[in-house]
Amino acid sequence: MQNATGVIKKLKRMMGIKTDLQLSIILDVKPNTISSWKKRNSLQYEGLIALCKEHKIDLNELFFSDSTAVYNTSYHKRKVKMISIDHHFEYFLDPEKTLATAPSYVFPTTEEVDTAFQVSVDNMSPTIKMTSYVISKRISIEDLQLWHIYLFILKDKGIVLYRYKRKTDDGKLLLISDNPAFENIEVKVDDVKEVFCVRGVFLPNMKVANEG
């Protein structure tokens, strides 16, 4: 994967523009924001993904120095649908429709993954920071493992990200935050619409959320 400077340089070439100022206007960010991304080696992925979707730019071609390197026999196991914060509610109401129109991205991982959700709350900080994308695989609730991080689609709470601690005596799922400023929650199994095992985080210099 290219660094932030490389991505910005390639995006300007794809868009047919020459300056960071022109790119900042297109992305609707302050002119010094682009310079800040380069210095911190970080990017605002939500805006970039939306821009790529609008202009039909291939995400793999943009983010990888050699986009052909990720296309091999396990391609479909790593083709991930990207769900930004703006589309969380849409996904909650109609997952199939949202996935059909969501942009795809192929991750250079040997693990099987299918969906990446942008994090909207800071309850898992510092392990996972808000606005990053968690790379995940849809699983059965019976496959939950203690202390792993999961993304849950809950009937009354929407899309939430927690670490699974254990089952309570009355059969509920006890979910805990890594950020002590946030409360832990108990969830009824019947309230879980979907569950995704988090297998990584899409943000430069971020550590993998679950290992092994």
PyMOL CGO cylinders between C-alpha atoms (Angstrom):
from pymol import cmd
from pymol.cgo import CYLINDER

trace = [
    CYLINDER, 0.00, 0.00, 0.00, 1.28, 3.46, -0.88, 0.3, 1, 1, 1, 1, 1, 1,
    CYLINDER, 1.28, 3.46, -0.88, 1.89, 6.16, 1.71, 0.3, 1, 1, 1, 1, 1, 1,
    CYLINDER, 1.89, 6.16, 1.71, -0.30, 9.26, 1.91, 0.3, 1, 1, 1, 1, 1, 1,
    CYLINDER, -0.30, 9.26, 1.91, 2.00, 11.33, -0.32, 0.3, 1, 1, 1, 1, 1, 1,
    CYLINDER, 2.00, 11.33, -0.32, 1.93, 8.65, -3.01, 0.3, 1, 1, 1, 1, 1, 1,
    CYLINDER, 1.93, 8.65, -3.01, -1.87, 8.35, -2.89, 0.3, 1, 1, 1, 1, 1, 1,
    CYLINDER, -1.87, 8.35, -2.89, -2.33, 12.12, -3.15, 0.3, 1, 1, 1, 1, 1, 1,
    CYLINDER, -2.33, 12.12, -3.15, 0.09, 12.36, -6.06, 0.3, 1, 1, 1, 1, 1, 1,
    CYLINDER, 0.09, 12.36, -6.06, -1.64, 9.54, -7.95, 0.3, 1, 1, 1, 1, 1, 1,
    CYLINDER, -1.64, 9.54, -7.95, -5.12, 10.94, -7.23, 0.3, 1, 1, 1, 1, 1, 1,
    CYLINDER, -5.12, 10.94, -7.23, -4.15, 14.32, -8.69, 0.3, 1, 1, 1, 1, 1, 1,
    CYLINDER, -4.15, 14.32, -8.69, -2.88, 12.58, -11.82, 0.3, 1, 1, 1, 1, 1, 1,
    CYLINDER, -2.88, 12.58, -11.82, -6.11, 10.55, -12.13, 0.3, 1, 1, 1, 1, 1, 1,
    CYLINDER, -6.11, 10.55, -12.13, -8.22, 13.68, -11.66, 0.3, 1, 1, 1, 1, 1, 1,
    CYLINDER, -8.22, 13.68, -11.66, -6.16, 15.64, -14.18, 0.3, 1, 1, 1, 1, 1, 1,
    CYLINDER, -6.16, 15.64, -14.18, -5.13, 18.34, -11.69, 0.3, 1, 1, 1, 1, 1, 1,
    CYLINDER, -5.13, 18.34, -11.69, -1.68, 19.58, -10.66, 0.3, 1, 1, 1, 1, 1, 1,
    CYLINDER, -1.68, 19.58, -10.66, -1.88, 21.28, -7.25, 0.3, 1, 1, 1, 1, 1, 1,
    CYLINDER, -1.88, 21.28, -7.25, -2.86, 20.39, -3.70, 0.3, 1, 1, 1, 1, 1, 1,
    CYLINDER, -2.86, 20.39, -3.70, -5.07, 23.50, -3.68, 0.3, 1, 1, 1, 1, 1, 1,
    CYLINDER, -5.07, 23.50, -3.68, -7.13, 22.17, -6.57, 0.3, 1, 1, 1, 1, 1, 1,
    CYLINDER, -7.13, 22.17, -6.57, -7.51, 18.82, -4.79, 0.3, 1, 1, 1, 1, 1, 1,
    CYLINDER, -7.51, 18.82, -4.79, -8.53, 20.50, -1.52, 0.3, 1, 1, 1, 1, 1, 1,
    CYLINDER, -8.53, 20.50, -1.52, -11.30, 22.37, -3.38, 0.3, 1, 1, 1, 1, 1, 1,
    CYLINDER, -11.30, 22.37, -3.38, -12.61, 19.14, -4.93, 0.3, 1, 1, 1, 1, 1, 1,
    CYLINDER, -12.61, 19.14, -4.93, -12.53, 17.35, -1.56, 0.3, 1, 1, 1, 1, 1, 1,
    CYLINDER, -12.53, 17.35, -1.56, -14.01, 20.39, 0.20, 0.3, 1, 1, 1, 1, 1, 1,
    CYLINDER, -14.01, 20.39, 0.20, -11.25, 20.59, 2.81, 0.3, 1, 1, 1, 1, 1, 1,
    CYLINDER, -11.25, 20.59, 2.81, -8.99, 23.44, 3.94, 0.3, 1, 1, 1, 1, 1, 1,
    CYLINDER, -8.99, 23.44, 3.94, -5.93, 24.06, 1.71, 0.3, 1, 1, 1, 1, 1, 1,
    CYLINDER, -5.93, 24.06, 1.71, -3.48, 23.11, 4.48, 0.3, 1, 1, 1, 1, 1, 1,
    CYLINDER, -3.48, 23.11, 4.48, -5.29, 19.81, 5.11, 0.3, 1, 1, 1, 1, 1, 1,
    CYLINDER, -5.29, 19.81, 5.11, -3.56, 18.09, 2.20, 0.3, 1, 1, 1, 1, 1, 1,
    CYLINDER, -3.56, 18.09, 2.20, -0.14, 19.10, 3.55, 0.3, 1, 1, 1, 1, 1, 1,
    CYLINDER, -0.14, 19.10, 3.55, -1.14, 17.82, 6.98, 0.3, 1, 1, 1, 1, 1, 1,
    CYLINDER, -1.14, 17.82, 6.98, -2.09, 14.42, 5.52, 0.3, 1, 1, 1, 1, 1, 1,
    CYLINDER, -2.09, 14.42, 5.52, 1.35, 14.13, 3.93, 0.3, 1, 1, 1, 1, 1, 1,
    CYLINDER, 1.35, 14.13, 3.93, 3.18, 15.03, 7.14, 0.3, 1, 1, 1, 1, 1, 1,
    CYLINDER, 3.18, 15.03, 7.14, 1.13, 12.63, 9.33, 0.3, 1, 1, 1, 1, 1, 1,
    CYLINDER, 1.13, 12.63, 9.33, 0.95, 9.92, 6.63, 0.3, 1, 1, 1, 1, 1, 1,
    CYLINDER, 0.95, 9.92, 6.63, -2.80, 9.73, 7.16, 0.3, 1, 1, 1, 1, 1, 1,
    CYLINDER, -2.80, 9.73, 7.16, -5.80, 10.23, 4.90, 0.3, 1, 1, 1, 1, 1, 1,
    CYLINDER, -5.80, 10.23, 4.90, -9.49, 11.10, 5.20, 0.3, 1, 1, 1, 1, 1, 1,
    CYLINDER, -9.49, 11.10, 5.20, -10.73, 7.87, 3.66, 0.3, 1, 1, 1, 1, 1, 1,
    CYLINDER, -10.73, 7.87, 3.66, -14.44, 8.68, 3.67, 0.3, 1, 1, 1, 1, 1, 1,
    CYLINDER, -14.44, 8.68, 3.67, -13.94, 11.69, 1.39, 0.3, 1, 1, 1, 1, 1, 1,
    CYLINDER, -13.94, 11.69, 1.39, -11.49, 9.88, -0.87, 0.3, 1, 1, 1, 1, 1, 1,
    CYLINDER, -11.49, 9.88, -0.87, -13.75, 6.84, -1.27, 0.3, 1, 1, 1, 1, 1, 1,
    CYLINDER, -13.75, 6.84, -1.27, -16.74, 9.06, -2.07, 0.3, 1, 1, 1, 1, 1, 1,
    CYLINDER, -16.74, 9.06, -2.07, -14.67, 10.93, -4.68, 0.3, 1, 1, 1, 1, 1, 1,
    CYLINDER, -14.67, 10.93, -4.68, -13.49, 7.67, -6.24, 0.3, 1, 1, 1, 1, 1, 1,
    CYLINDER, -13.49, 7.67, -6.24, -17.04, 6.38, -6.40, 0.3, 1, 1, 1, 1, 1, 1,
    CYLINDER, -17.04, 6.38, -6.40, -18.24, 9.60, -8.06, 0.3, 1, 1, 1, 1, 1, 1,
    CYLINDER, -18.24, 9.60, -8.06, -15.48, 9.58, -10.68, 0.3, 1, 1, 1, 1, 1, 1,
    CYLINDER, -15.48, 9.58, -10.68, -15.33, 5.78, -11.10, 0.3, 1, 1, 1, 1, 1, 1,
    CYLINDER, -15.33, 5.78, -11.10, -11.72, 5.55, -9.89, 0.3, 1, 1, 1, 1, 1, 1,
    CYLINDER, -11.72, 5.55, -9.89, -10.55, 2.06, -8.90, 0.3, 1, 1, 1, 1, 1, 1,
    CYLINDER, -10.55, 2.06, -8.90, -9.61, 2.07, -5.20, 0.3, 1, 1, 1, 1, 1, 1,
    CYLINDER, -9.61, 2.07, -5.20, -6.99, -0.64, -5.66, 0.3, 1, 1, 1, 1, 1, 1,
    CYLINDER, -6.99, -0.64, -5.66, -5.29, 1.32, -8.43, 0.3, 1, 1, 1, 1, 1, 1,
    CYLINDER, -5.29, 1.32, -8.43, -5.25, 4.42, -6.21, 0.3, 1, 1, 1, 1, 1, 1,
    CYLINDER, -5.25, 4.42, -6.21, -4.01, 2.90, -2.95, 0.3, 1, 1, 1, 1, 1, 1,
    CYLINDER, -4.01, 2.90, -2.95, -1.57, 0.29, -4.23, 0.3, 1, 1, 1, 1, 1, 1,
    CYLINDER, -1.57, 0.29, -4.23, 1.71, 1.05, -5.99, 0.3, 1, 1, 1, 1, 1, 1,
    CYLINDER, 1.71, 1.05, -5.99, 1.14, -2.13, -8.02, 0.3, 1, 1, 1, 1, 1, 1,
    CYLINDER, 1.14, -2.13, -8.02, -2.57, -2.83, -8.12, 0.3, 1, 1, 1, 1, 1, 1,
    CYLINDER, -2.57, -2.83, -8.12, -2.07, -6.07, -10.06, 0.3, 1, 1, 1, 1, 1, 1,
    CYLINDER, -2.07, -6.07, -10.06, -0.24, -7.56, -7.06, 0.3, 1, 1, 1, 1, 1, 1,
    CYLINDER, -0.24, -7.56, -7.06, -3.46, -8.09, -5.15, 0.3, 1, 1, 1, 1, 1, 1,
    CYLINDER, -3.46, -8.09, -5.15, -5.27, -9.96, -7.90, 0.3, 1, 1, 1, 1, 1, 1,
    CYLINDER, -5.27, -9.96, -7.90, -4.71, -13.67, -7.45, 0.3, 1, 1, 1, 1, 1, 1,
    CYLINDER, -4.71, -13.67, -7.45, -6.70, -16.84, -6.80, 0.3, 1, 1, 1, 1, 1, 1,
    CYLINDER, -6.70, -16.84, -6.80, -8.01, -15.57, -3.45, 0.3, 1, 1, 1, 1, 1, 1,
    CYLINDER, -8.01, -15.57, -3.45, -9.27, -12.29, -4.95, 0.3, 1, 1, 1, 1, 1, 1,
    CYLINDER, -9.27, -12.29, -4.95, -12.92, -12.85, -4.06, 0.3, 1, 1, 1, 1, 1, 1,
    CYLINDER, -12.92, -12.85, -4.06, -12.04, -13.76, -0.49, 0.3, 1, 1, 1, 1, 1, 1,
    CYLINDER, -12.04, -13.76, -0.49, -10.55, -10.31, -0.02, 0.3, 1, 1, 1, 1, 1, 1,
    CYLINDER, -10.55, -10.31, -0.02, -12.99, -8.17, -2.01, 0.3, 1, 1, 1, 1, 1, 1,
    CYLINDER, -12.99, -8.17, -2.01, -14.51, -5.89, 0.61, 0.3, 1, 1, 1, 1, 1, 1,
    CYLINDER, -14.51, -5.89, 0.61, -17.54, -3.61, 0.50, 0.3, 1, 1, 1, 1, 1, 1,
    CYLINDER, -17.54, -3.61, 0.50, -16.85, -0.25, 2.19, 0.3, 1, 1, 1, 1, 1, 1,
    CYLINDER, -16.85, -0.25, 2.19, -19.65, 1.15, 4.39, 0.3, 1, 1, 1, 1, 1, 1,
    CYLINDER, -19.65, 1.15, 4.39, -18.96, 4.73, 5.47, 0.3, 1, 1, 1, 1, 1, 1,
    CYLINDER, -18.96, 4.73, 5.47, -20.54, 6.44, 8.47, 0.3, 1, 1, 1, 1, 1, 1,
    CYLINDER, -20.54, 6.44, 8.47, -22.97, 8.25, 6.16, 0.3, 1, 1, 1, 1, 1, 1,
    CYLINDER, -22.97, 8.25, 6.16, -24.37, 4.89, 5.06, 0.3, 1, 1, 1, 1, 1, 1,
    CYLINDER, -24.37, 4.89, 5.06, -24.70, 3.20, 8.47, 0.3, 1, 1, 1, 1, 1, 1,
    CYLINDER, -24.70, 3.20, 8.47, -28.41, 3.91, 8.79, 0.3, 1, 1, 1, 1, 1, 1,
    CYLINDER, -28.41, 3.91, 8.79, -29.01, 2.91, 5.19, 0.3, 1, 1, 1, 1, 1, 1,
    CYLINDER, -29.01, 2.91, 5.19, -27.25, -0.40, 5.86, 0.3, 1, 1, 1, 1, 1, 1,
    CYLINDER, -27.25, -0.40, 5.86, -29.26, -0.95, 9.04, 0.3, 1, 1, 1, 1, 1, 1,
    CYLINDER, -29.26, -0.95, 9.04, -32.53, -0.55, 7.10, 0.3, 1, 1, 1, 1, 1, 1,
    CYLINDER, -32.53, -0.55, 7.10, -31.57, -2.44, 3.93, 0.3, 1, 1, 1, 1, 1, 1,
    CYLINDER, -31.57, -2.44, 3.93, -28.20, -4.26, 3.94, 0.3, 1, 1, 1, 1, 1, 1,
    CYLINDER, -28.20, -4.26, 3.94, -28.59, -5.85, 0.51, 0.3, 1, 1, 1, 1, 1, 1,
    CYLINDER, -28.59, -5.85, 0.51, -29.39, -2.56, -1.24, 0.3, 1, 1, 1, 1, 1, 1,
    CYLINDER, -29.39, -2.56, -1.24, -26.53, -0.76, 0.51, 0.3, 1, 1, 1, 1, 1, 1,
    CYLINDER, -26.53, -0.76, 0.51, -23.99, -3.45, -0.34, 0.3, 1, 1, 1, 1, 1, 1,
    CYLINDER, -23.99, -3.45, -0.34, -25.10, -3.45, -3.97, 0.3, 1, 1, 1, 1, 1, 1,
    CYLINDER, -25.10, -3.45, -3.97, -24.13, 0.22, -4.39, 0.3, 1, 1, 1, 1, 1, 1,
    CYLINDER, -24.13, 0.22, -4.39, -21.17, 0.38, -1.97, 0.3, 1, 1, 1, 1, 1, 1,
    CYLINDER, -21.17, 0.38, -1.97, -17.63, 0.73, -3.41, 0.3, 1, 1, 1, 1, 1, 1,
    CYLINDER, -17.63, 0.73, -3.41, -15.38, -2.34, -3.30, 0.3, 1, 1, 1, 1, 1, 1,
    CYLINDER, -15.38, -2.34, -3.30, -11.76, -2.62, -2.26, 0.3, 1, 1, 1, 1, 1, 1,
    CYLINDER, -11.76, -2.62, -2.26, -9.38, -5.59, -2.30, 0.3, 1, 1, 1, 1, 1, 1,
    CYLINDER, -9.38, -5.59, -2.30, -7.19, -5.86, 0.80, 0.3, 1, 1, 1, 1, 1, 1,
    CYLINDER, -7.19, -5.86, 0.80, -3.72, -7.50, 0.75, 0.3, 1, 1, 1, 1, 1, 1,
    CYLINDER, -3.72, -7.50, 0.75, -4.55, -10.05, 3.41, 0.3, 1, 1, 1, 1, 1, 1,
    CYLINDER, -4.55, -10.05, 3.41, -4.57, -13.84, 3.48, 0.3, 1, 1, 1, 1, 1, 1,
    CYLINDER, -4.57, -13.84, 3.48, -7.69, -13.83, 5.67, 0.3, 1, 1, 1, 1, 1, 1,
    CYLINDER, -7.69, -13.83, 5.67, -11.21, -14.07, 4.31, 0.3, 1, 1, 1, 1, 1, 1,
    CYLINDER, -11.21, -14.07, 4.31, -13.02, -10.72, 4.70, 0.3, 1, 1, 1, 1, 1, 1,
    CYLINDER, -13.02, -10.72, 4.70, -16.12, -9.22, 3.12, 0.3, 1, 1, 1, 1, 1, 1,
    CYLINDER, -16.12, -9.22, 3.12, -17.18, -5.90, 4.68, 0.3, 1, 1, 1, 1, 1, 1,
    CYLINDER, -17.18, -5.90, 4.68, -15.46, -2.82, 6.10, 0.3, 1, 1, 1, 1, 1, 1,
    CYLINDER, -15.46, -2.82, 6.10, -17.40, -0.43, 8.32, 0.3, 1, 1, 1, 1, 1, 1,
    CYLINDER, -17.40, -0.43, 8.32, -16.21, 3.03, 9.21, 0.3, 1, 1, 1, 1, 1, 1,
    CYLINDER, -16.21, 3.03, 9.21, -16.08, 3.53, 12.98, 0.3, 1, 1, 1, 1, 1, 1,
    CYLINDER, -16.08, 3.53, 12.98, -18.49, 6.23, 14.18, 0.3, 1, 1, 1, 1, 1, 1,
    CYLINDER, -18.49, 6.23, 14.18, -17.83, 6.15, 17.95, 0.3, 1, 1, 1, 1, 1, 1,
    CYLINDER, -17.83, 6.15, 17.95, -14.62, 6.33, 19.97, 0.3, 1, 1, 1, 1, 1, 1,
    CYLINDER, -14.62, 6.33, 19.97, -15.55, 3.60, 22.46, 0.3, 1, 1, 1, 1, 1, 1,
    CYLINDER, -15.55, 3.60, 22.46, -12.80, 1.23, 21.25, 0.3, 1, 1, 1, 1, 1, 1,
    CYLINDER, -12.80, 1.23, 21.25, -10.00, 3.79, 21.41, 0.3, 1, 1, 1, 1, 1, 1,
    CYLINDER, -10.00, 3.79, 21.41, -7.02, 3.50, 21.60, 0.3, 1, 1, 1, 1, 1, 1,
    CYLINDER, -7.02, 3.50, 21.60, -7.24, 0.05, 19.95, 0.3, 1, 1, 1, 1, 1, 1,
    CYLINDER, -7.24, 0.05, 19.95, -9.44, 1.31, 17.12, 0.3, 1, 1, 1, 1, 1, 1,
    CYLINDER, -9.44, 1.31, 17.12, -9.82, 5.00, 16.42, 0.3, 1, 1, 1, 1, 1, 1,
    CYLINDER, -9.82, 5.00, 16.42, -12.98, 6.73, 15.26, 0.3, 1, 1, 1, 1, 1, 1,
    CYLINDER, -12.98, 6.73, 15.26, -13.32, 7.27, 11.45, 0.3, 1, 1, 1, 1, 1, 1,
    CYLINDER, -13.32, 7.27, 11.45, -11.02, 4.33, 10.65, 0.3, 1, 1, 1, 1, 1, 1,
    CYLINDER, -11.02, 4.33, 10.65, -12.48, 1.31, 8.83, 0.3, 1, 1, 1, 1, 1, 1,
    CYLINDER, -12.48, 1.31, 8.83, -12.67, -2.09, 10.50, 0.3, 1, 1, 1, 1, 1, 1,
    CYLINDER, -12.67, -2.09, 10.50, -12.10, -4.94, 8.05, 0.3, 1, 1, 1, 1, 1, 1,
    CYLINDER, -12.10, -4.94, 8.05, -14.44, -7.76, 8.95, 0.3, 1, 1, 1, 1, 1, 1,
    CYLINDER, -14.44, -7.76, 8.95, -16.07, -11.06, 8.05, 0.3, 1, 1, 1, 1, 1, 1,
    CYLINDER, -16.07, -11.06, 8.05, -19.71, -11.92, 8.71, 0.3, 1, 1, 1, 1, 1, 1,
    CYLINDER, -19.71, -11.92, 8.71, -19.95, -14.86, 11.11, 0.3, 1, 1, 1, 1, 1, 1,
    CYLINDER, -19.95, -14.86, 11.11, -22.53, -16.79, 13.08, 0.3, 1, 1, 1, 1, 1, 1,
    CYLINDER, -22.53, -16.79, 13.08, -23.18, -15.71, 16.64, 0.3, 1, 1, 1, 1, 1, 1,
    CYLINDER, -23.18, -15.71, 16.64, -22.20, -19.22, 17.75, 0.3, 1, 1, 1, 1, 1, 1,
    CYLINDER, -22.20, -19.22, 17.75, -18.66, -18.49, 16.55, 0.3, 1, 1, 1, 1, 1, 1,
    CYLINDER, -18.66, -18.49, 16.55, -18.03, -15.64, 19.01, 0.3, 1, 1, 1, 1, 1, 1,
    CYLINDER, -18.03, -15.64, 19.01, -14.73, -15.98, 20.87, 0.3, 1, 1, 1, 1, 1, 1,
    CYLINDER, -14.73, -15.98, 20.87, -13.94, -14.40, 24.20, 0.3, 1, 1, 1, 1, 1, 1,
    CYLINDER, -13.94, -14.40, 24.20, -12.07, -11.07, 24.13, 0.3, 1, 1, 1, 1, 1, 1,
    CYLINDER, -12.07, -11.07, 24.13, -12.18, -10.67, 20.36, 0.3, 1, 1, 1, 1, 1, 1,
    CYLINDER, -12.18, -10.67, 20.36, -13.56, -7.47, 18.83, 0.3, 1, 1, 1, 1, 1, 1,
    CYLINDER, -13.56, -7.47, 18.83, -16.81, -7.67, 16.87, 0.3, 1, 1, 1, 1, 1, 1,
    CYLINDER, -16.81, -7.67, 16.87, -19.11, -5.35, 14.99, 0.3, 1, 1, 1, 1, 1, 1,
    CYLINDER, -19.11, -5.35, 14.99, -22.74, -6.00, 15.87, 0.3, 1, 1, 1, 1, 1, 1,
    CYLINDER, -22.74, -6.00, 15.87, -25.90, -4.93, 14.05, 0.3, 1, 1, 1, 1, 1, 1,
    CYLINDER, -25.90, -4.93, 14.05, -28.41, -4.59, 16.90, 0.3, 1, 1, 1, 1, 1, 1,
    CYLINDER, -28.41, -4.59, 16.90, -32.16, -4.10, 16.63, 0.3, 1, 1, 1, 1, 1, 1,
    CYLINDER, -32.16, -4.10, 16.63, -32.31, -1.21, 19.10, 0.3, 1, 1, 1, 1, 1, 1,
    CYLINDER, -32.31, -1.21, 19.10, -28.79, 0.27, 18.85, 0.3, 1, 1, 1, 1, 1, 1,
    CYLINDER, -28.79, 0.27, 18.85, -27.81, 0.03, 15.18, 0.3, 1, 1, 1, 1, 1, 1,
    CYLINDER, -27.81, 0.03, 15.18, -24.15, -0.60, 14.31, 0.3, 1, 1, 1, 1, 1, 1,
    CYLINDER, -24.15, -0.60, 14.31, -21.86, -0.95, 17.34, 0.3, 1, 1, 1, 1, 1, 1,
    CYLINDER, -21.86, -0.95, 17.34, -18.28, -2.08, 17.91, 0.3, 1, 1, 1, 1, 1, 1,
    CYLINDER, -18.28, -2.08, 17.91, -17.35, -3.92, 21.12, 0.3, 1, 1, 1, 1, 1, 1,
    CYLINDER, -17.35, -3.92, 21.12, -15.13, -6.58, 22.61, 0.3, 1, 1, 1, 1, 1, 1,
    CYLINDER, -15.13, -6.58, 22.61, -16.98, -9.77, 23.60, 0.3, 1, 1, 1, 1, 1, 1,
    CYLINDER, -16.98, -9.77, 23.60, -16.26, -10.69, 27.23, 0.3, 1, 1, 1, 1, 1, 1,
    CYLINDER, -16.26, -10.69, 27.23, -18.65, -13.51, 28.09, 0.3, 1, 1, 1, 1, 1, 1,
    CYLINDER, -18.65, -13.51, 28.09, -22.26, -14.65, 28.40, 0.3, 1, 1, 1, 1, 1, 1,
    CYLINDER, -22.26, -14.65, 28.40, -24.08, -13.55, 31.54, 0.3, 1, 1, 1, 1, 1, 1,
    CYLINDER, -24.08, -13.55, 31.54, -25.99, -15.91, 33.80, 0.3, 1, 1, 1, 1, 1, 1,
    CYLINDER, -25.99, -15.91, 33.80, -29.24, -14.96, 32.07, 0.3, 1, 1, 1, 1, 1, 1,
    CYLINDER, -29.24, -14.96, 32.07, -27.83, -15.66, 28.60, 0.3, 1, 1, 1, 1, 1, 1,
    CYLINDER, -27.83, -15.66, 28.60, -27.04, -12.12, 27.46, 0.3, 1, 1, 1, 1, 1, 1,
    CYLINDER, -27.04, -12.12, 27.46, -23.84, -11.09, 25.70, 0.3, 1, 1, 1, 1, 1, 1,
    CYLINDER, -23.84, -11.09, 25.70, -21.58, -8.90, 27.84, 0.3, 1, 1, 1, 1, 1, 1,
    CYLINDER, -21.58, -8.90, 27.84, -19.80, -6.45, 25.55, 0.3, 1, 1, 1, 1, 1, 1,
    CYLINDER, -19.80, -6.45, 25.55, -17.05, -4.15, 26.80, 0.3, 1, 1, 1, 1, 1, 1,
    CYLINDER, -17.05, -4.15, 26.80, -15.32, -1.02, 25.54, 0.3, 1, 1, 1, 1, 1, 1,
    CYLINDER, -15.32, -1.02, 25.54, -11.56, -0.50, 25.41, 0.3, 1, 1, 1, 1, 1, 1,
    CYLINDER, -11.56, -0.50, 25.41, -12.16, 3.17, 26.25, 0.3, 1, 1, 1, 1, 1, 1,
    CYLINDER, -12.16, 3.17, 26.25, -12.93, 3.52, 30.00, 0.3, 1, 1, 1, 1, 1, 1,
    CYLINDER, -12.93, 3.52, 30.00, -14.99, 6.64, 29.30, 0.3, 1, 1, 1, 1, 1, 1,
    CYLINDER, -14.99, 6.64, 29.30, -17.69, 4.43, 27.75, 0.3, 1, 1, 1, 1, 1, 1,
    CYLINDER, -17.69, 4.43, 27.75, -20.00, 1.99, 29.53, 0.3, 1, 1, 1, 1, 1, 1,
    CYLINDER, -20.00, 1.99, 29.53, -20.17, -1.73, 28.82, 0.3, 1, 1, 1, 1, 1, 1,
    CYLINDER, -20.17, -1.73, 28.82, -23.46, -3.14, 27.59, 0.3, 1, 1, 1, 1, 1, 1,
    CYLINDER, -23.46, -3.14, 27.59, -25.47, -6.36, 27.83, 0.3, 1, 1, 1, 1, 1, 1,
    CYLINDER, -25.47, -6.36, 27.83, -27.28, -7.55, 24.71, 0.3, 1, 1, 1, 1, 1, 1,
    CYLINDER, -27.28, -7.55, 24.71, -29.95, -10.18, 24.19, 0.3, 1, 1, 1, 1, 1, 1,
    CYLINDER, -29.95, -10.18, 24.19, -28.98, -12.76, 21.60, 0.3, 1, 1, 1, 1, 1, 1,
    CYLINDER, -28.98, -12.76, 21.60, -32.32, -12.23, 19.81, 0.3, 1, 1, 1, 1, 1, 1,
    CYLINDER, -32.32, -12.23, 19.81, -31.46, -8.54, 19.36, 0.3, 1, 1, 1, 1, 1, 1,
    CYLINDER, -31.46, -8.54, 19.36, -28.41, -9.35, 17.23, 0.3, 1, 1, 1, 1, 1, 1,
    CYLINDER, -28.41, -9.35, 17.23, -29.32, -9.04, 13.53, 0.3, 1, 1, 1, 1, 1, 1,
    CYLINDER, -29.32, -9.04, 13.53, -25.77, -9.62, 12.25, 0.3, 1, 1, 1, 1, 1, 1,
    CYLINDER, -25.77, -9.62, 12.25, -22.29, -10.00, 13.70, 0.3, 1, 1, 1, 1, 1, 1,
    CYLINDER, -22.29, -10.00, 13.70, -18.92, -9.40, 12.02, 0.3, 1, 1, 1, 1, 1, 1,
    CYLINDER, -18.92, -9.40, 12.02, -15.53, -10.54, 13.29, 0.3, 1, 1, 1, 1, 1, 1,
    CYLINDER, -15.53, -10.54, 13.29, -13.03, -7.67, 13.09, 0.3, 1, 1, 1, 1, 1, 1,
    CYLINDER, -13.03, -7.67, 13.09, -9.81, -8.85, 11.46, 0.3, 1, 1, 1, 1, 1, 1,
    CYLINDER, -9.81, -8.85, 11.46, -8.02, -5.58, 10.85, 0.3, 1, 1, 1, 1, 1, 1,
    CYLINDER, -8.02, -5.58, 10.85, -8.15, -1.81, 10.66, 0.3, 1, 1, 1, 1, 1, 1,
    CYLINDER, -8.15, -1.81, 10.66, -7.82, 0.23, 7.49, 0.3, 1, 1, 1, 1, 1, 1,
    CYLINDER, -7.82, 0.23, 7.49, -5.70, 3.20, 8.55, 0.3, 1, 1, 1, 1, 1, 1,
    CYLINDER, -5.70, 3.20, 8.55, -1.93, 3.75, 8.20, 0.3, 1, 1, 1, 1, 1, 1,
    CYLINDER, -1.93, 3.75, 8.20, 0.08, 2.84, 11.31, 0.3, 1, 1, 1, 1, 1, 1,
    CYLINDER, 0.08, 2.84, 11.31, -2.95, 1.29, 13.04, 0.3, 1, 1, 1, 1, 1, 1,
    CYLINDER, -2.95, 1.29, 13.04, -2.43, -2.07, 14.71, 0.3, 1, 1, 1, 1, 1, 1,
    CYLINDER, -2.43, -2.07, 14.71, -4.49, -5.12, 13.82, 0.3, 1, 1, 1, 1, 1, 1,
    CYLINDER, -4.49, -5.12, 13.82, -7.48, -5.39, 16.11, 0.3, 1, 1, 1, 1, 1, 1,
    CYLINDER, -7.48, -5.39, 16.11, -7.59, -9.17, 16.33, 0.3, 1, 1, 1, 1, 1, 1,
    CYLINDER, -7.59, -9.17, 16.33, -4.57, -11.33, 15.73, 0.3, 1, 1, 1, 1, 1, 1,
    CYLINDER, -4.57, -11.33, 15.73, -4.47, -15.00, 14.90, 0.3, 1, 1, 1, 1, 1, 1,
]
cmd.load_cgo(trace, "trace")
